[in-house]
Amino acid sequence: MRIIGGEHGGRKFNPPNNMPYTRPTTDIAKEGLFNVLQHKLDFEEL
């Protein structure tokens, strides 16, 4: 899996081993989700 934007953009990490059927979310789906959330949440405080 890969972080696509922000301060940690480009970093890669592996999903947990106990979840073998987990598939990565597509980049376009992640981008769409966070485009909506950026107006609802203040990510600077997280």
C-alpha positions as CSV (number, residue, x, y, z in Angstrom):
1,M,0.0,0.0,0.0
2,R,1.2,3.5,-0.6
3,I,0.3,7.0,0.8
4,I,-0.4,9.2,-2.2
5,G,-0.2,12.7,-0.8
6,G,0.6,15.1,2.0
7,E,3.6,15.1,4.2
8,H,4.1,11.3,4.0
9,G,3.2,11.0,0.3
10,G,5.1,8.3,-1.5
11,R,5.7,6.1,1.6
12,K,4.9,2.4,1.2
13,F,3.8,0.0,3.9
14,N,2.5,-3.6,4.1
15,P,-1.0,-4.5,5.3
16,P,-1.3,-6.6,8.5
17,N,-0.4,-10.3,7.9
18,N,-3.5,-11.5,9.7
19,M,-5.7,-9.9,6.9
20,P,-4.7,-11.9,3.8
21,Y,-7.8,-11.0,1.9
22,T,-7.4,-7.2,2.3
23,R,-6.8,-5.4,-1.0
24,P,-5.4,-1.9,-1.4
25,T,-7.8,0.9,-2.2
26,T,-7.2,2.4,-5.6
27,D,-5.4,5.8,-5.7
28,I,-8.4,7.5,-7.3
29,A,-10.8,6.2,-4.6
30,K,-8.4,7.4,-1.8
31,E,-8.0,10.8,-3.5
32,G,-11.8,11.2,-3.8
33,L,-12.4,10.2,-0.2
34,F,-9.8,12.7,1.2
35,N,-11.0,15.5,-1.1
36,V,-14.3,15.2,0.6
37,L,-12.9,14.8,4.1
38,Q,-10.5,17.8,3.8
39,H,-13.5,20.1,4.0
40,K,-15.0,18.3,7.0
41,L,-11.9,17.7,9.2
42,D,-8.9,19.7,10.3
43,F,-6.1,17.3,9.5
44,E,-3.5,19.7,11.1
45,E,-4.7,18.7,14.5
46,L,-4.4,15.0,13.9
